[in-house]
Amino acid sequence: MSCPRPTQWWPKCWPFLLFHRPLSFVPLPRIFGGYIGDNFGRVVVLTYTTMIMAISCLLIANIPSFAEWGYYATMLIIGCRILQGFSSAGEAKGAEIFVAEVVPHFPKIFLASAMIPITCDMGGLLATLLGSLCLSIDPVNGWKTCFYIGAATAFSSSISRRKLKETKEFLDHLKNKKPKPKIWERYFERRNFLALMGLNMICPTAFYFAYSYGSDLLKDKVGLPANMILFNNSMLLLIEVFFLWGCARLAYHFDPFRILKVRTLASFVLVPLCFILLWVNPTHAAIFLAQLVVLLSTASFDPATPVVIRSFGIQSRFSRYSKAWAFAKAFMYLSTGYLT
């Protein structure tokens, strides 16, 4: 409703501008957010990024159509998507760092850390089910109801998060400022930063294939309507929730990086087989299987997240961890956007 009339080139450009392009701006606010998180606290970032998400959701639901405001409506939508990209980056990475510092003991920290992507997937599951229901009831304006509910949820979450207390490790760091890291410590942190960027580049590619390209295949090859595509994606999220929980439980008995190696080796075998099946017979079942295999084998690096976080010093942990995520995702979303 907020985009121009479709032309020969616009249907390909609009998803790129609306979804991929705003995420390419994520590194800019992440530099600022990392400074806030390292110097003023993790709770500050968690609280205000959620408030930004609530405001942007409320604005999106009330932006007039393109017929009323023209390109101003389009630019407002893109601006709100940029705000959402900033908010999601600070909220997700801030929560992972907060949990890694609050639960310091192994192996319970693996399950506690895995609960963050699990709850994110559960939130996505509820969102897709809600979107499917709202579009079934009102195919024209049902999407606005989803944004209103999301804004109300984000507002209440922002208020409740003000009750959180800063982690003991961060408060001790503020009280007793540690000296600057030595040369060899800076070398290992720089190496870990580059390695973390490489790990984070896999996740957007899997996300793009499963939810963007896969949804297009379900629409074009199978002919599924929008509400059924949302239901299909909600099933993917549900399976991923149980998979992440299982990986976290395995970390009680096995090294988390060994679990990641097994997932990586399995992806080298299963992903090409699924692509061959998809090329030979692109049915609904084949597309769903390909989406599932790509997500489960490459979508995250849990249960090793707390180990990765603690590899960075407390004095620059928030900025380095969040910037590695932001730069990698911006690059990959921009690349997959052009491929679209």
C-alpha positions as CSV (number, residue, x, y, z in Angstrom):
1,M,0.0,0.0,0.0
2,S,2.9,2.3,0.6
3,C,4.8,1.5,-2.6
4,P,4.4,2.8,-6.1
5,R,2.4,1.1,-8.8
6,P,4.1,-2.1,-10.0
7,T,6.3,-1.8,-13.1
8,Q,8.6,-4.2,-14.9
9,W,11.5,-3.5,-12.5
10,W,9.8,-2.3,-9.4
11,P,8.6,-5.7,-8.0
12,K,12.3,-6.7,-7.7
13,C,13.5,-3.4,-6.3
14,W,10.8,-2.9,-3.7
15,P,11.6,-5.9,-1.5
16,F,15.3,-5.0,-1.7
17,L,14.6,-1.4,-0.6
18,L,12.1,-2.3,2.1
19,F,13.8,-5.3,3.7
20,H,17.5,-5.6,2.7
21,R,18.5,-2.0,2.3
22,P,17.5,-0.8,5.8
23,L,19.5,-3.6,7.4
24,S,22.6,-2.3,5.6
25,F,22.5,0.7,7.9
26,V,22.7,-1.4,11.0
27,P,26.5,-1.0,11.6
28,L,26.1,2.8,12.0
29,P,23.9,2.7,15.1
30,R,25.7,-0.4,16.3
31,I,28.9,1.7,16.8
32,F,26.9,4.1,19.0
33,G,25.0,1.3,20.7
34,G,28.2,-0.6,21.5
35,Y,29.6,2.5,23.1
36,I,26.4,2.9,25.2
37,G,26.5,-0.8,26.2
38,D,30.2,-0.8,27.2
39,N,30.0,2.5,29.2
40,F,26.5,2.9,30.5
41,G,25.2,-0.7,30.8
42,R,23.4,-3.5,29.1
43,V,20.0,-2.7,30.6
44,V,20.0,0.8,29.1
45,V,20.4,-0.7,25.6
46,L,17.8,-3.4,26.2
47,T,15.3,-0.9,27.5
48,Y,15.5,1.8,24.8
49,T,15.9,-0.4,21.8
50,T,12.6,-2.1,22.7
51,M,11.0,1.3,22.9
52,I,12.3,2.2,19.5
53,M,10.8,-1.0,18.1
54,A,7.4,-0.1,19.6
55,I,7.4,3.4,18.1
56,S,8.4,2.2,14.7
57,C,5.7,-0.5,14.7
58,L,3.1,2.1,15.6
59,L,4.2,4.4,12.9
60,I,4.2,1.7,10.2
61,A,0.6,0.8,11.0
62,N,-0.5,4.4,10.6
63,I,1.5,5.5,7.5
64,P,-0.9,6.6,4.7
65,S,-0.9,4.7,1.4
66,F,1.2,5.7,-1.6
67,A,-2.0,7.0,-3.3
68,E,-2.3,9.6,-0.5
69,W,1.3,10.6,0.3
70,G,3.2,9.3,-2.7
71,Y,7.0,8.7,-2.2
72,Y,6.8,10.3,1.3
73,A,5.0,7.1,2.4
74,T,7.6,4.9,0.8
75,M,10.5,6.8,2.5
76,L,8.7,6.7,5.9
77,I,8.3,2.9,5.6
78,I,12.0,2.6,4.8
79,G,12.9,4.9,7.7
80,C,10.9,2.8,10.1
81,R,12.6,-0.4,8.8
82,I,15.9,1.2,9.5
83,L,14.8,1.9,13.1
84,Q,13.6,-1.7,13.4
85,G,17.0,-2.9,12.2
86,F,18.7,-0.8,14.9
87,S,16.4,-2.0,17.6
88,S,16.6,-5.7,16.7
89,A,20.4,-5.6,16.7
90,G,20.7,-4.0,20.1
91,E,18.0,-6.1,21.7
92,A,19.2,-9.5,20.5
93,K,22.9,-9.0,21.1
94,G,22.3,-7.1,24.3
95,A,20.2,-10.0,25.7
96,E,22.9,-12.6,24.7
97,I,25.6,-10.6,26.5
98,F,23.4,-10.0,29.5
99,V,22.6,-13.7,29.9
100,A,26.2,-14.7,29.4
101,E,27.3,-12.5,32.2
102,V,24.4,-13.2,34.6
103,V,24.7,-17.0,34.3
104,P,28.5,-17.6,34.7
105,H,28.6,-21.3,35.4
106,F,28.9,-24.1,32.9
107,P,27.0,-26.1,31.6
108,K,23.8,-24.3,32.6
109,I,24.9,-21.2,30.7
110,F,24.4,-23.1,27.4
111,L,20.7,-23.8,28.0
112,A,20.2,-20.2,29.4
113,S,21.9,-18.7,26.3
114,A,20.0,-20.9,23.9
115,M,16.7,-19.7,25.4
116,I,17.3,-16.3,23.7
117,P,17.1,-17.7,20.1
118,I,14.4,-20.1,21.2
119,T,12.2,-17.3,22.6
120,C,13.0,-15.2,19.4
121,D,11.8,-18.1,17.3
122,M,8.7,-18.5,19.5
123,G,8.0,-14.8,19.0
124,G,8.4,-15.3,15.3
125,L,6.2,-18.3,15.5
126,L,3.4,-16.4,17.2
127,A,3.9,-13.5,14.8
128,T,3.5,-15.7,11.7
129,L,0.5,-17.5,13.2
130,L,-1.0,-14.1,14.1
131,G,-0.3,-12.7,10.7
132,S,-1.9,-15.8,9.1
133,L,-5.0,-15.4,11.2
134,C,-5.3,-11.6,10.7
135,L,-4.9,-12.0,6.9
136,S,-7.5,-14.7,6.9
137,I,-10.0,-12.5,8.7
138,D,-9.2,-9.2,6.9
139,P,-7.0,-9.7,3.7
140,V,-6.7,-5.9,3.2
141,N,-6.0,-4.3,6.5
142,G,-5.3,-7.4,8.7
143,W,-1.5,-6.6,8.7
144,K,-2.1,-3.4,10.6
145,T,-3.6,-5.4,13.6
146,C,-0.3,-7.3,13.8
147,F,1.7,-4.1,14.1
148,Y,-0.6,-2.7,16.8
149,I,-0.3,-5.9,18.8
150,G,3.5,-5.8,18.3
151,A,3.7,-2.2,19.4
152,A,1.7,-2.9,22.6
153,T,3.9,-5.9,23.4
154,A,7.1,-3.9,22.9
155,F,5.9,-1.0,25.0
156,S,5.1,-3.3,27.9
157,S,8.5,-5.1,27.5
158,S,10.4,-1.8,27.6
159,I,8.7,-0.8,30.8
160,S,9.3,-4.2,32.5
161,R,13.0,-4.2,31.5
162,R,13.6,-1.1,33.5
163,K,13.4,-3.4,36.6
164,L,16.4,-5.3,35.5
165,K,19.7,-4.8,37.3
166,E,23.1,-4.6,35.7
167,T,25.3,-7.7,35.8
168,K,27.8,-8.0,38.6
169,E,30.7,-8.4,36.1
170,F,29.9,-5.1,34.4
171,L,29.4,-3.2,37.7
172,D,32.8,-4.5,39.0
173,H,34.3,-3.3,35.7
174,L,33.0,0.2,36.3
175,K,34.1,0.2,39.9
176,N,37.6,-1.1,39.2
177,K,38.7,-0.1,35.7
178,K,41.0,-2.7,34.3
179,P,44.1,-1.6,32.4
180,K,44.1,-1.6,28.6
181,P,44.6,-5.1,27.2
182,K,48.1,-6.2,26.3
183,I,49.3,-6.6,22.7
184,W,48.7,-10.4,22.7
185,E,45.2,-9.9,24.1
186,R,44.4,-7.4,21.4
187,Y,45.6,-9.8,18.8
188,F,43.4,-12.6,19.9
189,E,40.4,-10.3,20.3
190,R,41.0,-9.0,16.7
191,R,41.2,-12.6,15.5
192,N,38.1,-13.6,17.3
193,F,36.3,-10.5,15.9
194,L,37.1,-11.6,12.3
195,A,36.1,-15.2,13.0
196,L,32.8,-14.1,14.5
197,M,32.1,-12.0,11.4
198,G,32.6,-15.2,9.4
199,L,30.2,-17.1,11.6
200,N,27.6,-14.4,11.4
201,M,27.7,-14.3,7.6
202,I,26.1,-17.7,7.4
203,C,23.0,-16.8,9.3
204,P,21.6,-14.1,6.9
205,T,22.2,-16.4,3.9
206,A,20.1,-19.2,5.6
207,F,17.5,-16.7,6.6
208,Y,17.3,-15.3,3.1
209,F,16.9,-18.7,1.5
210,A,14.4,-20.1,4.0
211,Y,12.1,-17.1,4.4
212,S,12.6,-14.9,1.3
213,Y,13.5,-17.2,-1.6
214,G,11.6,-20.2,-0.1
215,S,8.5,-18.1,0.3
216,D,8.8,-17.0,-3.4
217,L,9.1,-20.7,-4.5
218,L,6.0,-21.6,-2.5
219,K,4.1,-18.8,-4.1
220,D,5.3,-19.2,-7.7
221,K,5.9,-23.0,-8.0
222,V,3.2,-24.3,-5.6
223,G,0.7,-21.5,-5.7
224,L,0.2,-21.1,-1.9
225,P,-1.7,-18.0,-0.7
226,A,0.0,-15.6,1.8
227,N,-1.7,-17.1,4.9
228,M,-0.6,-20.6,4.0
229,I,3.0,-19.4,3.4
230,L,3.0,-17.8,6.9
231,F,1.7,-21.1,8.3
232,N,4.5,-23.0,6.5
233,N,7.1,-20.7,8.0
234,S,5.6,-21.0,11.4
235,M,6.2,-24.7,11.3
236,L,9.8,-24.1,10.4
237,L,10.2,-21.9,13.5
238,L,8.5,-24.5,15.7
239,I,10.9,-27.3,14.6
240,E,13.9,-24.9,15.0
241,V,12.8,-24.2,18.6
242,F,13.0,-27.9,19.5
243,F,16.3,-28.3,17.6
244,L,18.0,-25.5,19.5
245,W,16.8,-26.8,22.8
246,G,18.2,-30.2,21.9
247,C,21.6,-28.7,21.0
248,A,21.7,-26.9,24.4
249,R,21.0,-30.1,26.2
250,L,23.7,-31.9,24.2
251,A,26.1,-29.2,25.4
252,Y,25.7,-30.7,29.0
253,H,27.7,-33.7,27.8
254,F,29.6,-32.7,24.7
255,D,31.9,-29.7,23.8
256,P,29.7,-27.0,22.1
257,F,32.2,-26.4,19.3
258,R,32.1,-30.2,18.5
259,I,28.3,-29.9,18.1
260,L,28.8,-27.0,15.7
261,K,31.4,-29.0,13.7
262,V,28.9,-31.9,13.3
263,R,26.2,-29.4,12.2
264,T,28.6,-27.9,9.6
265,L,29.7,-31.3,8.2
266,A,26.1,-32.4,8.0
267,S,25.2,-29.2,6.0
268,F,27.9,-30.0,3.5
269,V,26.1,-33.3,2.7
270,L,22.4,-32.4,3.2
271,V,22.2,-29.0,1.7
272,P,23.4,-30.0,-1.8
273,L,21.1,-33.1,-1.7
274,C,18.1,-30.8,-0.9
275,F,19.0,-28.4,-3.7
276,I,19.2,-31.3,-6.2
277,L,15.8,-32.5,-5.0
278,L,14.4,-29.0,-5.3
279,W,15.7,-28.7,-8.9
280,V,14.3,-32.1,-9.9
281,N,10.9,-31.9,-8.2
282,P,10.0,-28.5,-6.6
283,T,7.0,-29.7,-4.6
284,H,5.7,-28.3,-1.4
285,A,7.4,-31.1,0.6
286,A,10.7,-30.6,-1.2
287,I,10.7,-26.9,-0.6
288,F,9.8,-27.3,3.0
289,L,12.6,-29.9,3.5
290,A,15.2,-27.6,1.8
291,Q,14.1,-24.7,4.1
292,L,14.4,-26.8,7.2
293,V,17.8,-28.3,6.4
294,V,19.3,-24.9,5.6
295,L,17.9,-23.4,8.8
296,L,18.9,-26.2,11.2
297,S,22.4,-26.6,9.8
298,T,23.5,-23.0,9.4
299,A,21.1,-20.6,11.0
300,S,23.0,-19.9,14.3
301,F,26.1,-20.9,16.3
302,D,24.4,-22.1,19.5
303,P,25.1,-23.6,21.9
304,A,28.6,-22.0,21.7
305,T,27.3,-18.4,22.0
306,P,28.4,-17.8,25.6
307,V,31.9,-19.1,24.9
308,V,32.2,-16.7,22.0
309,I,30.9,-13.8,24.0
310,R,33.3,-14.4,26.9
311,S,36.3,-14.5,24.5
312,F,36.1,-10.7,24.4
313,G,37.2,-8.5,27.2
314,I,34.6,-6.8,29.4
315,Q,35.8,-3.3,28.4
316,S,34.9,-3.8,24.7
317,R,32.6,-6.8,24.8
318,F,29.4,-5.2,23.8
319,S,30.8,-3.1,20.9
320,R,32.9,-5.9,19.4
321,Y,30.3,-8.6,19.6
322,S,27.4,-6.4,18.3
323,K,29.6,-4.8,15.5
324,A,30.7,-8.2,14.2
325,W,27.1,-9.2,14.0
326,A,26.0,-5.9,12.4
327,F,28.8,-5.7,9.7
328,A,28.4,-9.3,8.7
329,K,24.6,-9.1,8.4
330,A,24.7,-5.8,6.6
331,F,27.1,-7.2,4.0
332,M,25.2,-10.4,3.5
333,Y,21.7,-8.9,3.4
334,L,23.0,-6.3,0.9
335,S,24.4,-9.1,-1.2
336,T,21.4,-11.3,-1.1
337,G,19.2,-8.3,-1.9
338,Y,21.1,-7.7,-5.2
339,L,20.7,-11.5,-5.9
340,T,17.0,-11.1,-5.5
